[in-house]
Amino acid sequence: ALTSLHTTFLQYSMRDCLRALERLGHETRLVIEAAPHLRFDAETLLAAQRDFQPDLVLLLSRMRYESGEHIHRSIPSVTWDQDALPWVFDPRNRPTMAWNDFLMGFAARHAPHRFGWPAHHCHFCRMAGSTDTYSAEPLAPDELAPFACDVSYVSHASTTPQEEALHVERWLNDEKLIVLFREALPPLLAAWMDGGEFPGPVPARIAAVTRAAGVRLERVEHEKLVQALQRVGDRAFRHVALGWVADWADRTGRTFHLWGNGWDRHPRLSRYARGATCNGHELRCVYQASRINLQLIGFGFLHQRALDGLMAGAFFMTRRLRWDTCGDAARRASTLLKEHGVQSAVALRALTSPSTKAQIEEALRAIGFALEAFDARDAANLHDKAAEEYAAEIVPHYDDIAFGSAAEFARQADLFLADDARRRSCAVAMRQALVERYSYDTRMVEMLGLVRDGFAVDAATRQSTNLLGSGAPSA
């Protein structure tokens, strides 16, 4: 397993991957820089492979093609993509998949359509929670006491949306995209800061500013601009909800703790800052000692913090989000597109039935597609989305724990804080529903199955090709 000192999240995720593989009976070895000022070189990595003789190399969020010859070409590799980093899957970088490479995670949903990679080497899956690092076994009261509070939130996302916009401009590093970003952001940010829905009309806003500027974006440029705007929107999504919680805490005298770097410098939320918390045992203490934990992220409830916390037996509330609730809309849109043979905006405009056209447009808008830019890859993406799991459908009590306004949070939080038995019952039900499908043990079983089944398909295809090539009749 290869990871880096320079990404704490992926370090912890790799730790939990390897523990799960060891519980399955496998021998593992982690390769990581010896110190922050050192970097990998080919000799170090190849020596590690020579000494350990691995059957498989595991990477998180990076592909083998990026490492040159540092991973020996004879060894299969799996990338579990947890971030969908744009530069890893940028067509201009010519990402490749070797015959013995496999991809799971977020990017695996699009890779077969986008790059022509074999679908049987790709497996879409979400994040996982660790039942090992974050055991649900109750910790002793004296361990929990320093972390006890009514509501807590754990995140390093402490910079304001306005500060995040400046970071995003540096990340874009492209004058054309920066100009469009600055033009597109103000009305979106104003709506987000007013409590508006995330992600909101990002594709439509991009279409408006590019049309006004007379600019045409390549698809990868469009995706990068979408991601830039959504990064700021995600920050607003979190901080607006935290403002609701802070106002409620001030009004009611409830205790509210913010864990992570930088909150002590926040203009509104600094008074709730409790400093950073260490991944592992200390974070498990935070989860179990908080009567209500918050999951606030603009890309769905089923993400790392909530999954780890639920594995630890904690109770969570979350801000309601389109990505958690659009399952029915995705399936309705997918069915309509297939029934009427629609693969693009051109085909949609060509429909002769106004009612059918209106139904499809309504369904596509409900899940955030820009109608004017809809194309075959979007259609393929939509069909994949229709097959996904959505938090509102698989998390028990989602409607009870999700809030969409300050008033709704206050009402639900007061009810849960007044009823310890109900809160504990909800936490148990949520954990039971997710532990089987969202644990690291499950993901590692899926990973090994992906490799086994992928090679089985390859072998059968090779055998069939050889038989046909030798003059054997086709089936």
N, C-alpha and C positions, 0 to 999 in steps of 0.2 A: 504494500500500500504506500502510495506517494502522496505526501501533503507538505505544507509549509508552515514555518513559524510565523509568517506574515499574514495568516488568516485564522484568527482564533475560532471563528464559527466552524470552519471546515476541519480544523484540528479536532474539535470536540465531536463533530459528526463522525470523523474517521475513527476516533477512539471507540465510539459506540458500534460502528460497523464491525470492527475487529473483535470486539467482545462478543458480538452476536455470532460471528463466524467461528470463534473458538468454542462457544456453547454448542455449535453444530458439529464440533469434532475436528475442525480444521486448524492447521498451524499457520500462524500469521507473522509477518514482520513489517514494522513501520519504518519507512525511510523518510527522514526529515533533516533539515539543516542542523548542524551541531551548535550553531550560534547565529544570532541575527545578522552579523556582518559577513557570514559565509554564504556561498551559493552552491547549488549542485553543479557538478561537471560530469561529463560522460564517463570518466574513469570511475568516479564514486558510484554512480548508479549501475554501471555495468558490472562492477565488482560485487555489489550487493546482489545482483541477479545471479552471477556466477556462484556465489557462496550459498545462496538460499535455494536456488533451482526452483523458482516458483512455477506453479501451474497456471497462475492467473495474476495479472497486475490490476489493482483497483485504483482509479483516479476519481476525484470529486470535482465536478464543474470544469474540468480541463480535458482536452482530447489528446490522444497519443500523437497526432500529427504535429502538435505544437512542440514536442520534445525532440524533434529531429531523430537521431539514432540513439537516444539515451535509453529507450526501452527496446530490448532486442526484438527483432521482427518475428522471431519464432514463437514468442510468448503471447497468448491471447490477452487482451485488455478489455476492461469494462469501465466506462465513464458513467458515474451517476451524476447527472446534471441537476444541481439544486438551485441554480441562479439564472440560467439562460443568459449568460454574459454575451452581449452583442458582438464583441470582438472575436469570441470563440467560434461563433456560427455566422460570421459575416461572409457572404459569398465572395467578396473581393479578396479575402484571405485564402480562398480555395480550400475550405475544410475538406478533409478526406477521411474515409473509413477504410482501413485495411481489411483483408479477407477474414481476419480473426479478431476484429474489433466489435464491440457491442456498446450500445447506448441505452441507458434508462433515465427516467426523470422527465423534466419539463420539455426539453428540446426534442425528445424522442417522439413527441406528438407530431411535429412538423417535418422532421428530418427526411422521412421517406418521400414526402411530396416535394420538399424543397430541394433536396440534393440527390434524389434518386437512390438513397441508401436502402439496402434490403430491409423490408418491414419486419422480417423474422429476426433481425439483429437489433431491433428497437422496441422498447417497452416503456410506455408512459406510466409514470407513477408519481405520487406526491411525496411529501416529506415523511419523517417518521419520528416517533418518540421513544425514549429509552426506558424500558421497564427495569433496567439494571441500575443505571446511574440515578434514575428518578423512581425509586421503589415507592409503592403505596403504603408500605409498612409505616405506621405512625411513629414519628420521632418523639423523644422524651420532651415533656413540657419545658424543662429548663433549657433545652436546645432551641426551642421555638420562641421562647419569651422575648429575646432581643429583636425579633422580626415581626412580632404580633402587631396587626393593624386591621382596620375595617376593609380598606381597599389598597391594592398595590398594583404597580405596573413596572415591568422590567424591560428596559431597552436603552441602547446607546443613541437613539435617534432624537437627541436633545436640541439640535440646532433648529431655529425657527424656519418656517417655510421660506421666508425671504432670504435667510442665510443659505438655505439649501439651494435656492435658485442660482446664487452666485457660484456654488460648488458645481452645479450642473453645467453652467456655461463653460467652466474650465474643463469639465469632462467631455463636453461636445467637441471642443477644440476644432471647430469648423466655422468660419466666418458666416457662410450662407445659413447654416443651421442656427447659429446664435442669433442672427437677425430675425429669423422666423420664430425662434423660441421667444424672444423678447416681445414680438408682436402678438403671438398667440396667448401668452401666459396671463396678462392682466385680468381680462374678464373671467377666465377660468378660475384664477386664484381668488378673485373677489367672491365668486359663487361658492367655492369650497370653504372659504373662511366664514361665510355666512351660514354654514351648515348644509350646503348643497350636496347632492349625491356625488360620490366618487365612483368611477373616474369622470363621469359627466361626458359632455360632447367633445372629447378630445379630437377624434378623427374629423368631425365636421368643422371644428375650429381650424385645424390644419388646412383643410380643403379651402376654407374661406381666405386665410392669409396667403396661401400659395397662389390662389386665383388672383387675388388683389395685386400681388407682387409680380405676376406673370412668370412664376417659377414652376418648373416641373421637377418633382423629386423621384429619384430611383427608389425602388421598394425598400432597400436597406436604409436609405436616408430617412424615409418616412417612418420606418420602425424605430430608428434611433431617436427621432424627434418625439414620437409617441412615448417612448420610454423616458425621455428627459422630462416631458410634461407630467407624466404619471409619477415620477420620483418626487416632484414638488407636491403633487396632489396627495400622494400617500402621506407626506409629512403633515400637510394641512389636515388630512383625515384624522390622524392621530392627535395632533395638538388641539384641534377644536374639541374633540371628545374629552381630552384631559382637562380642558378649560371648564367643560360642563361638570366634571367630577370635582374639580377644585372649588368651583362656586358652591356646589352641594355640600362639600366638606366644611367650607367656611360657614355656611348657613346653619348646619346641623351640629357642628362640633365633632364630627366623625374624623377618624385618623386616616390619612392618605399618605402613602409612601411611594416615592419615585426612586427606583434603583437603576443605576447606569452612570456612564460618564457624562459630565457636562450639564446636568440639570441644575446644579448650583449657580450656573450663569444665565439661566433662562429668565427673561424679564417678568414673566407672570408666575412661573411654577417653581422658582428656586426654593421657596420655603418648605416644599415637600421633599426636597432632595435628601437621599440617604447614602449617597456615594455608590461606588461600584460594588457588585456582588460576584463572588467567585463561582464559576461554573461547577456544577457537581453538588456536593453536600450542602454548601451554603445556599445555593439557589433552591435546592429541595426544601430547605428550612423556610425560605421566603414563600414558596408555593403553599406549604402546609400551614404556615402561621397566618396567612392572609385569609380573612373570612371571604373576601371577594378578590380574585385575581382578574386583571383586565387583559384581553387579547385585542390589541388595536393595530391592525395592519391593513393596508388597502388592497391586499391581494388574496384575502380569504382567511377564514377562521382556522382551517386545517393547516397550520404552519407550526414552526418549531416550538415557540414558547408555549402555545396552548397544548400541543401534543405531549411535550415533556411534562408540563404541569398536570395534565389530566392523568398521565401515567403515575404521577406522584400522589394521586388521589385528591387533587385540589379542585376547587369550584371556580368557574370562570363566567364572566359576562363579556359581551363583545358588541361593538357597534355594527348595526345591520349593514349589509353590503350586497351589491348586485351579484358579485361572483359566488356568493353563498346561496343565492335564492333563484338563480335563473335556469335551473334544470328543465323545468317545464317549457320555458320559452325556447331553449336550445333544441329540445326534442321536437317541438312544434315546427320551428323554422327548418330543421333538417328534413323532417317528413315532407313539408311543403315543397322544398327545393327538389327533392327526389321525385315527388309525384308529378311536378310540372317541368322537370328537366332544366331547371335554372342553375347555371354555373357562373354567372357574371352579371354585372350591372346592365350590360347590353341586353342579355336575355331577359332580365327582369323588366326592362322598359318595353320589350317586345311583346309581353303578355297581353292578350286581348281582353281578358276578364278583369275589369276594374276591382271587383271584390277580391279575387285571388291575389292580384298585385298588392292591394292594400293589406291583406293578411300577412303576406310575406314581408313587406316593408315594416309592419308593426312588430313582427317577431324579431327581425334583424336589429331594429332599433333597441329592442328590449335587452339585447345582449351586447350592444355597443358597437355594431358594425357600421361603417360609413357606407351608405348606399351607393354613392357616386363612384366609389373606388372598389367596390366589391368585385372579386375575381375568382378564378378557379381554385387558387390556393386558399382563399378565405372560405370557399365552400367546403373544401376538404377539411380545413381547420374546424369549421362548424360541425361537420359530421362527427369528428373526433370528440368535440365538446359534448355532443349529445350523448355520448357513451360514458361520460365521466360521472363521478360521484360528487354530490353537492352537499355542503354542510347542513343546509336547512332540511335535507331529506334523510341524512344518516345520523345526525347528532340529536339525541333525545333532548327535548325541552328547548330546542333552538329558539323558538318564538318567545319563550319566557326569558331567556338570557340575553337576547338581542335587543338593542335600543337604537332609536333613530333621532332622538332629540334630548335636550337637557331634562325636560319634564319627564320623559319616558324613563331615562336612567334613574332619576330620583325616585320615581314611583316603584320601579322594580327593585332597586337596591334596598330601599326601606323595607319592602316586603320580605326579601331574602334575609336581611339582617335580623328581622324580627322572628324568623322561623328557622332555627338551626337544623331541625330535623329535615325540613324540606330541602334546604341547601345541601346537606350531606347526601340525601337521597338522589338529588340531581347529579351530584358529582360522581356517585357510584354508577348511575345509569350511563352517563357520558363515557366514563372510563371503560365499562363493559362493552359498549358499542364499538369502541375504537381500538381496544388493545389487540384484538386478533388481526385487524387489517392494517394498522398503522404503527406497528412496532418495528424496531430494527431487525428483530429475528425474522419477521415476515418479509421485509425488504431483501434480506440476504438470501432467503430461500428463493424469492422471485429472481434475484440476480443469477444464482446458480442454475435455476431452471431456464432462464433466458439463454445462457451459454450452452447448456446441454441440448435444448430443443433446437436452437439455432444451428448448431453443428450437425444435428440429426437431419434437418432439412437440407443442409448443404451436402451431406453425404449421400442422401437419397437422390438429390438433383444430379450430383456427379455420377452416381451409378447409372441413372437413367440416361444421361448424356453419353456415357461410355458404351452402353448397350446399343443405343441408337446409332452411334458412330461406327459400331462394328458390323452393322448390317442387320441388326435385330429389328423385327417389325415394331412399329409404334403402336401404342395402346389404342 
